[in-house]
Amino acid sequence: MEQRISLITLGVNDLAKSTAFFERLGWRRSVKQAQGVSFFQCGCVAISLYPRLKLAADAGAPPDGRGFSGVTLAYNTRSKQDVDAVLAEATSAGATIVKPAQEAFWGGYSGYFRDLDGHFWEVAWNPGFPLDDAGAVTLPE
């Protein structure tokens, strides 16, 4: 597993209001055609805003917040096969798989693990978010 974080997803209560808040701060949205989620390029990392209840469901966590802070960290891989390899590596290091890798509704492949302190990590291959040689994610306009 390369040392990087590709995406930080914040579970929000009101997507439209949260998106408008970040835009008022001067942030520019990327992937503007994406529906139900907002993306912002932040240097080598991307921030996404996603409805909290949907994020909890996607991560396989209880929606009431027990054991789930509403924030996930994402590690994007260079290939679909790498998702399974990274999840296996995380498991062997002591992580708990909370959602096995599977085809995602957005066209990629992903799964989740919980680290030793309970933080949720999504391991994902997203053919629409290429990684450069250093592993930085680049969002399409």
C-alpha positions as CSV (number, residue, x, y, z in Angstrom):
1,M,0.0,0.0,0.0
2,E,1.5,3.3,-1.1
3,Q,1.5,6.0,1.6
4,R,-1.3,8.5,0.6
5,I,-4.8,9.6,1.2
6,S,-6.7,10.3,-2.0
7,L,-10.1,11.5,-0.8
8,I,-11.7,12.7,2.4
9,T,-15.5,12.4,2.5
10,L,-17.5,14.4,4.9
11,G,-21.0,13.1,5.7
12,V,-23.3,16.2,5.7
13,N,-26.9,16.7,6.8
14,D,-27.8,19.0,3.9
15,L,-25.8,18.6,0.7
16,A,-27.0,21.8,-1.0
17,K,-26.3,23.9,2.1
18,S,-22.9,22.4,2.7
19,T,-21.9,22.7,-1.0
20,A,-23.0,26.4,-1.0
21,F,-21.0,27.0,2.2
22,F,-17.7,25.7,0.6
23,E,-18.5,27.7,-2.6
24,R,-18.9,30.8,-0.4
25,L,-15.5,30.1,1.0
26,G,-14.2,30.4,-2.6
27,W,-13.8,26.7,-3.3
28,R,-14.6,25.6,-6.9
29,R,-16.5,22.3,-7.5
30,S,-15.0,19.6,-9.7
31,V,-17.0,16.9,-11.4
32,K,-20.0,19.2,-11.7
33,Q,-22.1,16.7,-13.5
34,A,-22.0,14.3,-10.4
35,Q,-25.4,14.1,-8.7
36,G,-25.9,13.6,-5.0
37,V,-22.3,14.4,-4.2
38,S,-20.0,17.4,-4.4
39,F,-16.3,17.2,-5.1
40,F,-13.5,19.8,-4.5
41,Q,-9.9,19.4,-5.6
42,C,-7.6,20.4,-2.7
43,G,-4.1,20.1,-4.0
44,C,-3.1,16.4,-4.2
45,V,-6.2,15.4,-2.2
46,A,-9.9,15.7,-3.0
47,I,-12.7,16.5,-0.5
48,S,-16.2,15.2,-1.2
49,L,-19.5,16.1,0.5
50,Y,-22.0,13.2,0.7
51,P,-25.3,12.8,2.6
52,R,-24.4,11.5,6.1
53,L,-27.0,8.7,6.1
54,K,-26.0,7.5,2.6
55,L,-22.3,7.6,3.7
56,A,-23.1,5.5,6.7
57,A,-25.0,3.0,4.6
58,D,-22.2,2.8,2.0
59,A,-19.6,2.2,4.7
60,G,-21.8,-0.5,6.4
61,A,-22.0,1.6,9.6
62,P,-25.0,2.4,11.9
63,P,-26.5,5.7,10.7
64,D,-27.1,7.0,14.3
65,G,-23.4,7.7,14.7
66,R,-22.5,4.8,17.0
67,G,-18.9,3.9,15.9
68,F,-19.1,6.2,12.9
69,S,-18.0,9.8,13.0
70,G,-19.4,10.8,9.6
71,V,-15.9,11.0,8.0
72,T,-14.2,8.5,5.7
73,L,-10.7,8.5,4.3
74,A,-10.2,7.1,0.9
75,Y,-7.3,5.3,-0.6
76,N,-7.6,5.1,-4.4
77,T,-5.8,2.3,-6.2
78,R,-4.3,2.2,-9.7
79,S,-6.3,-0.9,-10.7
80,K,-9.4,-2.9,-9.7
81,Q,-7.2,-5.8,-8.5
82,D,-5.3,-3.5,-6.2
83,V,-8.4,-3.0,-4.1
84,D,-8.5,-6.6,-3.0
85,A,-4.8,-6.6,-2.4
86,V,-4.9,-3.5,-0.2
87,L,-7.9,-4.8,1.8
88,A,-6.0,-8.0,2.4
89,E,-2.9,-6.1,3.5
90,A,-5.0,-4.0,5.9
91,T,-6.6,-7.1,7.4
92,S,-3.2,-8.7,7.9
93,A,-2.1,-5.5,9.7
94,G,-5.0,-5.7,12.1
95,A,-7.8,-3.8,10.4
96,T,-11.4,-5.1,10.3
97,I,-13.2,-5.3,7.0
98,V,-16.6,-3.6,7.4
99,K,-17.6,-3.9,3.7
100,P,-16.0,-6.3,1.3
101,A,-15.0,-5.0,-2.1
102,Q,-17.7,-4.9,-4.7
103,E,-18.8,-3.2,-7.8
104,A,-19.9,0.3,-7.0
105,F,-22.9,2.1,-8.4
106,W,-20.7,4.9,-9.7
107,G,-18.7,2.6,-12.0
108,G,-15.8,1.6,-9.8
109,Y,-14.9,-1.0,-7.3
110,S,-14.5,-0.5,-3.5
111,G,-14.6,-1.8,0.0
112,Y,-14.1,-0.4,3.5
113,F,-12.0,-1.3,6.5
114,R,-11.9,0.1,10.0
115,D,-8.4,0.8,11.4
116,L,-7.3,0.1,15.0
117,D,-8.9,3.3,16.2
118,G,-12.2,2.9,14.5
119,H,-11.6,5.2,11.5
120,F,-13.3,4.1,8.3
121,W,-11.1,3.8,5.1
122,E,-12.6,3.2,1.7
123,V,-10.3,1.4,-0.7
124,A,-11.4,2.3,-4.2
125,W,-10.6,2.0,-7.8
126,N,-12.3,4.8,-9.7
127,P,-11.6,4.8,-13.5
128,G,-12.8,8.4,-13.6
129,F,-10.3,9.7,-11.1
130,P,-6.8,9.0,-12.4
131,L,-3.7,9.0,-10.2
132,D,-0.5,10.6,-11.3
133,D,2.9,8.9,-10.8
134,A,3.1,10.2,-7.2
135,G,-0.3,8.9,-6.4
136,A,-2.2,12.2,-6.4
137,V,-5.8,12.1,-7.5
138,T,-6.9,14.5,-10.2
139,L,-10.6,15.2,-10.5
140,P,-12.1,16.0,-13.9
141,E,-13.6,19.4,-14.3
